[in-house]
């Protein structure tokens, strides 16, 4: 019998995904690339004398802060008999295992063996609890999980360093930008690629999500001409989207990704109520976010931004038909889907073999090619893009933002 070729689902090949780009565990290509950078794993206030278990890049770790104020990250399993340090007691010098009382400092050194003091000195010199370096910056706790000889500096960002009078930096752990709850049950790349997908903005957010982004929706629907371009940057890839408005002005929004996980969305700056009447000129991005791969099938986002009042970052959270995500019924999630619903609906890890990319997916293709270039750099023993070992390095200046002015000649 001749094989049917009319597009039926029956008999199609088993779908596959790009494991090199999506799997983040130890020893995996993307996992090794990720481990050459610092990653945010919580808010500064999350590090306390109550041990907190966190999953990062497919590994479980324990975050704590000793009684002297030093944050630490160690492996959960005590190197003595494997009991979890989640149940440990935090003391002045570190964390003490609840099973036999071994005490470890924030760098895993064994300082005391409560029930083995007679021979503890010799043993303490031979054991060390696996640990990772920790830093605090922008209200976030950062961890480096890669090789010690390749540990880079924790970078600074000009948009979070150059503060106006009355401004300070605030951090958020609720995954602003994901469109849903703090933890999304799908692969990190499904969100990261979405950042450089300008076509979904007009279709999903202005057609299916219901009234979203306030009065900006009306201005966006009235635009008469759109031009977009993609380009590589010193740190990743950017997209510039330009739209002409009916009042004789135009807006250009620059969105970028900084490898491997930073997302910079050039939307409305703080305090803007209507794009049609906003003062002309360049508005730099005021908040940036890092996509944290929890494991291969979960991610969350940490955000830091300039604010003038407490809780201001939370105002950036999207509404769908006038409701926050957690206020919606299941019927409303179906009728007014956002980024979260769409990305999670692609599956825990989307099947890349079943995709049919078109020219509008140029940004997606550039992200994948760019990340693969960095996988190659690491595999061949070189340093990936954007890492620095210079403690005096200047803050990274991002290109994201928005410009409003007279209509230019659009290509």
SVG drawing of the C-alpha trace seen along z (x, -y; Angstrom):
<svg xmlns="http://www.w3.org/2000/svg" viewBox="-14 -66 60 68">
<polyline fill="none" stroke="black" stroke-width="0.4" points="0.0,0.0 1.4,-3.4 2.3,-5.7 0.0,-8.6 1.5,-12.1 -1.5,-14.2 -0.3,-15.8 -1.8,-13.3 -0.3,-12.9 -0.1,-9.1 3.4,-7.7 5.3,-10.9 8.9,-10.7 9.4,-11.0 10.0,-14.7 13.3,-15.9 14.6,-19.0 18.0,-20.8 19.6,-19.2 22.8,-21.3 20.9,-24.5 18.3,-23.4 19.9,-21.0 21.7,-22.9 23.0,-20.2 26.7,-19.6 28.7,-18.3 26.1,-19.3 27.2,-21.8 24.8,-24.5 25.3,-23.6 29.1,-24.2 28.5,-27.5 26.1,-28.6 28.6,-27.7 31.1,-30.3 28.8,-33.2 27.3,-34.4 23.6,-33.8 21.1,-35.4 19.5,-32.8 17.5,-34.9 16.9,-38.2 19.5,-39.4 16.9,-38.9 16.6,-35.2 19.9,-34.4 19.2,-34.1 19.9,-31.7 17.2,-29.5 18.8,-27.3 17.0,-27.6 17.1,-24.8 17.3,-26.1 17.6,-24.3 19.9,-26.0 21.1,-24.6 19.9,-21.2 21.7,-21.1 20.3,-21.4 22.1,-23.8 21.6,-25.3 21.7,-29.0 22.3,-30.4 23.8,-33.4 26.0,-32.8 25.6,-34.8 28.5,-37.1 26.5,-38.2 28.3,-36.2 26.1,-34.4 27.1,-30.9 26.1,-28.2 26.9,-24.6 25.8,-21.2 22.8,-19.8 24.4,-16.4 26.8,-16.6 30.1,-15.1 30.1,-13.0 27.0,-10.7 24.9,-12.5 22.2,-14.1 20.8,-17.3 22.1,-20.6 18.6,-21.9 18.1,-20.8 21.3,-22.3 21.7,-25.0 23.4,-28.2 26.0,-29.6 28.5,-32.4 31.0,-30.6 28.8,-28.6 26.3,-25.8 26.3,-22.7 24.8,-19.4 21.9,-18.2 23.0,-14.5 26.5,-14.5 27.3,-18.1 29.9,-18.8 30.3,-22.5 31.1,-24.1 32.0,-27.7 30.7,-29.5 33.5,-28.0 32.9,-24.5 35.8,-24.2 35.1,-21.8 35.6,-23.8 34.4,-21.4 33.3,-17.7 31.1,-17.7 31.2,-13.9 34.8,-13.3 36.9,-15.8 39.7,-13.3 40.6,-12.7 38.8,-15.6 41.9,-17.8 43.3,-15.2 39.9,-14.5 39.0,-18.2 42.1,-18.8 41.0,-16.1 37.4,-16.9 35.5,-19.8 31.8,-20.4 31.2,-21.2 30.5,-24.9 30.1,-27.7 31.3,-31.4 28.5,-33.9 28.2,-37.7 25.6,-40.3 24.7,-43.0 21.6,-45.0 19.6,-43.4 20.3,-40.0 22.3,-36.9 24.6,-35.7 26.4,-32.3 29.2,-31.1 29.1,-27.4 32.0,-27.0 35.7,-26.2 37.7,-28.2 40.4,-29.1 37.8,-30.6 35.8,-32.6 35.0,-36.1 34.1,-39.2 30.4,-39.9 29.6,-42.5 28.0,-45.8 25.5,-47.6 25.5,-51.3 21.7,-51.5 21.8,-50.3 24.9,-52.3 24.1,-55.8 21.3,-56.8 19.6,-60.2 18.8,-61.9 16.1,-60.1 16.6,-56.8 17.8,-53.5 18.0,-49.9 15.3,-47.5 15.2,-43.7 12.2,-41.5 11.8,-37.7 8.3,-37.3 9.4,-36.7 8.2,-40.0 8.2,-39.4 7.2,-35.8 3.5,-36.6 2.7,-34.1 3.8,-32.8 7.3,-32.9 8.3,-29.5 7.4,-28.5 7.3,-24.7 9.1,-24.9 12.6,-25.2 14.4,-28.6 15.1,-29.0 11.4,-29.2 11.2,-32.4 14.6,-33.8 13.9,-33.4 10.5,-35.2 12.4,-38.4 13.6,-38.8 10.3,-37.8 8.7,-41.2 5.9,-39.6 4.3,-37.9 4.0,-41.4 1.4,-42.6 -0.5,-39.3 -0.4,-37.9 -0.4,-40.9 -2.6,-43.2 -5.1,-40.7 -5.4,-37.7 -4.3,-38.9 -7.2,-41.4 -6.5,-45.0 -2.9,-45.0 -0.2,-47.6 -2.9,-50.3 -3.4,-53.1 -0.3,-52.1 -2.5,-49.4 -4.5,-52.0 -1.4,-53.8 0.2,-50.5 -2.9,-49.6 -3.0,-52.9 0.6,-52.6 0.8,-53.0 4.3,-51.7 6.6,-49.2 10.3,-48.4 12.5,-46.1 16.1,-45.1 18.3,-42.6 22.0,-42.9 24.8,-41.3 26.1,-43.3 29.2,-43.1 27.3,-41.0 24.6,-39.3 21.8,-40.3 19.4,-43.2 16.2,-44.1 15.2,-47.6 11.5,-48.0 10.2,-51.3 6.6,-52.4 5.0,-55.6 2.2,-57.1 -0.7,-59.1 0.4,-62.3 3.5,-62.8 5.9,-61.1 7.5,-57.7 8.8,-55.4 11.8,-53.1 12.1,-50.4 15.4,-48.5 15.2,-45.1 18.3,-43.0 19.6,-39.8 23.0,-39.6 24.3,-36.0 23.6,-33.8 20.5,-34.8 20.1,-38.6 17.0,-40.1 16.6,-43.9 13.1,-44.9 12.8,-48.4 9.3,-49.1 7.7,-52.1 9.9,-53.9 8.7,-54.5 5.9,-57.1 4.8,-57.1 1.1,-57.1 0.6,-57.5 3.2,-57.0 1.4,-59.5 2.0,-62.4 5.3,-61.4 8.1,-63.9 10.5,-63.3 13.9,-61.9 15.7,-58.7 14.4,-56.8 16.9,-54.2 15.8,-50.9 15.3,-51.3 15.0,-47.6 16.7,-44.4 16.1,-40.8 18.0,-37.5 16.4,-34.2 17.5,-31.6 17.3,-28.0 16.2,-26.0 16.6,-22.8 15.8,-21.6 12.1,-22.1 11.7,-25.0 12.9,-28.6 12.3,-31.9 13.3,-35.5 15.1,-37.9 14.7,-41.6 16.6,-44.7 15.7,-48.2 15.9,-51.9 13.0,-53.1 11.9,-56.1 9.5,-54.4 9.2,-50.9 7.4,-48.3 7.7,-50.2 9.0,-47.3 5.8,-45.3 3.9,-47.9 5.6,-46.6 3.6,-43.3 1.2,-42.8 -2.6,-42.6 -4.8,-40.5 -8.2,-42.0 -7.8,-44.1 -6.7,-41.2 -3.4,-40.0 -2.5,-36.4 -3.4,-34.9 -6.8,-36.6 -7.9,-34.9 -10.1,-31.9 -9.1,-28.9 -11.6,-30.1 -10.0,-33.6 -6.5,-32.0 -7.8,-30.3 -9.5,-33.4 -6.8,-35.9 -3.5,-34.0 -0.1,-35.7 3.5,-34.7 3.3,-32.2 0.4,-30.2 1.9,-30.2 5.4,-29.2 4.3,-26.5 1.9,-25.2 4.9,-24.4 5.8,-21.6 8.4,-21.2 11.0,-21.4 9.6,-22.3 10.2,-20.0 12.5,-22.0 12.4,-19.3 8.7,-20.2 9.3,-23.9 9.0,-25.8 10.9,-29.1 10.2,-32.0 12.0,-35.4 10.2,-36.9 12.0,-34.5 15.4,-36.0 15.9,-37.0 15.3,-33.4 17.8,-32.1 20.4,-34.6 20.1,-33.7 20.6,-30.0 23.6,-30.6 25.1,-33.0 24.7,-30.5 26.2,-27.7 29.2,-29.9 29.7,-30.3 29.3,-26.5 32.2,-26.1 34.3,-28.7 34.0,-26.9 34.5,-23.5 37.7,-24.6 39.1,-26.1 38.4,-29.8 36.4,-32.2 32.8,-32.9 31.4,-36.3 31.0,-39.0 33.1,-37.5 35.8,-39.7 38.5,-39.1 39.3,-42.8 38.1,-44.0 38.3,-47.6 36.2,-46.9 33.7,-49.6 30.0,-48.9 28.3,-47.2 26.4,-49.8 23.2,-48.3 21.6,-49.5 18.0,-48.8 15.5,-51.7 13.1,-53.7 13.3,-56.8 10.3,-59.0 10.5,-61.8 9.7,-62.9 8.9,-60.2 12.2,-59.2 12.6,-57.7 11.8,-54.1 13.4,-51.4"/>
</svg>
